[in-house]
Amino acid sequence: MASDNIVNAAEGAILVASVLPQEETVSGANTGYAPVNGLRMYYEIHGEGQPLILVHGTLGSTDTFAGIMPELSQNRKVILVDLQGHGRTTDIDRPLGFSSFADDIAAFMQFLEIQKADLMGYAMGGMVALRTAIQHPEMVDRLVVVSSTFSRDGWYPEIIKGMSSMGASTAEQLRQTPMYENYIHGAPRPEDWTVLCSKLGVLGNQDYNWSAEV
């Protein structure tokens, strides 16, 4: 039961002048790496129109939204990013934090010269989206927050227990899950898996309540 709680928390609860390399096209998307606050942040752009930025959840990546991408990109420019240590964005020597993730999103938008965009985040990504709106309100038009909370006590106790249990030992258990398979599929340094889970454990143990800012 404890391992089930850990996996459930990891799946959806915890809750990121240089020249870009030459862009490539993957599944009809323009892809690249943006120099953002010490990161080489991976991103994809699908479609044309008003920009909509999607932010994945814990242990997710741009691939999280593959199933809904065809619909969303019919009349929107949909932009996806991999947060620090996730997907194709290599980790750096910096703790994971919702505020720093939000600053990364804002710097990424500035890099692409996007003054304002709609922002949608799922789980941890929803908290990042919310922090972006709080810290950089002039850059966010519409905000969509999916399966997230603005206070730690908003999670069910089982989820909080799972988040608090994340760490090096949990990383070994999670090697048997689709989340790990997705991680090693695109990670520049698959050996960082344990480091990522340990950092997520530190993040998951932090208390927060953004009621006043909301």
N, C-alpha and C positions, 0 to 999 in steps of 0.2 A: 504493500500500500504506500509506503514512504517513497519508493522509487517511482510509483505512478504519479504521486504528487509533484515530485521533482520534474518529471517529464512534462506534466501538464503546465507547470509554471514556466518551464523553458519554452514551450510551444507558444504560449500566448500572453504571458503576464508581465515579466520584468520590463518591469518597466520600472547621431550622433550626434621678381617677375620671372615666371617659368613658362615655357612654351609647351603646349599640349603635344603628346605624341600624335602621330597621324591617326585620324579617326578611321574606324572600320565599321562595316555594316554587319550586324548580327540579327537574323530574323526580321529584317526590314527596319532595324533601328540604327540610328547613329549612336556610336558609343565612344567614350573617351575617359580620360582621367583629368580631374581638375585639381590644381594645387591649392589646398585649403588648410590653413592653420597647421602646416606640417604634414598633412596627409596627401596622398594621391588618391582622391576620392573617385571611385568608379561611378559612371552614370550612363544612362541610356535615354534617348529621346525618340518617342514614337509619335507620328501624326503631326498635324498642324493646327494652329488656332490658339485660343487663350491658354496660357500655361497652367498645368495642374501637376503639382509635385507629389509623388507618393513616397511614403517612408515606411519601411518594413519593420517587423517586430523582432524580438529577441531570437538570435541565431538564424534569422531570415536573411533575405537578400532581395535584389531586384526580381529574382525568379518568383518571389511570393505572389506577385500580381500577374503572372503570365496568363492565367485563366480568364481574367477580365480585361486584359489589355486590348484585344480586338474591339471590344465594345467602347471602352473609354476613349480610344484614340481615333474613333470615327470622325469626330469634329472638335477634338482638343489636341493641343501639344502636351503629351503626357511625358513627364520627366521622372525617372526613377534614380535613386542613389543607393549605394551601399555605405552604411555607416562605418565608423572606425572599427576595424577588426572583423567586419562582417563581409560576406561575399567576396568580391574581388578587391576590396580596399584593405591594404595591409595595415596591421596594427602599428602603433607608435608608442613611445615611452610616455604615456599619459593615461591617467585613470579614465574609466568610462563615466560620463556624467550627463544628465539631461541638459544642463545649461550649456556645456561645451558642445554637445550634439547640436543644440539649437543654433549656437554661434556658427557651427560648421555649415548648417543649412543656409544661413544668411550670407556667409562668405561665398558659398557655392553659387547662390543667386547673383551676387555681385559679379562673380567671375563670368557668368553667362550673360551679364548685363540685363537681368530680369529685375525690374523695379518692384513689381508686385505679382503675386501668383496665388491661386487657390492651393490649399495644402491639405492633404489627407494622410493620416497616419494610423497604423494598426498596432494595437497592443503597446509595446515599448515605443514604437513609431508614433503612436497617437500622443504619447506623453511628450515626445520630442516635438511633434507638431504644435502641441499646446504651448510648450516652453518657447518655441519660435514666435508664436503669436504674442506671448507675454513680453518677450525680450525685444522683439523687432516688429511691433504692431503695424508699422507703416509698410511692411513688406508683404503682409498677409491680407488677402481679400476675404475669401470664404474659407472656413476651417471645418474639416470633417474629422472627428475623433472617433475611432472604432475600437471597442473593447479595451478601454483605458480608464484610469482614474486620475483625479487631481489631488488625491490624498492617499497615503499608504493604507489607511484603515478602510478604504473603499474596496479592497480586495477581500475575497472570502478567506477565512483563516487557513484553509488548506493551501491556497495559493501563496500566502505569505510564508507558510512553512516551507513550501517548495523553493521559493525565491531565496530564503535564508539558508537553505541547504546547498545551494550551488557552490561548486569548488572543484578542486583537483580530483577528488574521488568521484564526484558526480560526472566529471568529464569522461571517465572510463566507462561508467554505466551508459552514458549517452552515445558512445561509439556504436551501440547496437540499434540506433534509431535512424529514421529518415533524415533527421536534422543534421546528423553527422555526415551522412552520405551527400546531402546537398552542400555542406560546408566544404568537404574535400574536393567536390566537383569543380569549384571555381577559386578556392583560396590560393593566393600566391605562395603562402607558407603554411601548408597543412599542419606542420608541427606546432603552430601557435594555438591549436585547439584548447589545450589545457590552460594556457594563459588566458584565453578569452573567457572560458568558463569561470576561472578564478576571479577575473575582473568583474564578471557579471554577478558573482556572489557578493562581492564588496558593494556593488551598486544595489543589489537586491536587499541588502541589510540597512540601507540608508533610509531614515525616516523623512517624510516630506508631507507638506500640506500647503497647497497653493490657493486655498480658498479666497484669501484676500486679493491675490493677484488676478484670479479668474473674475 
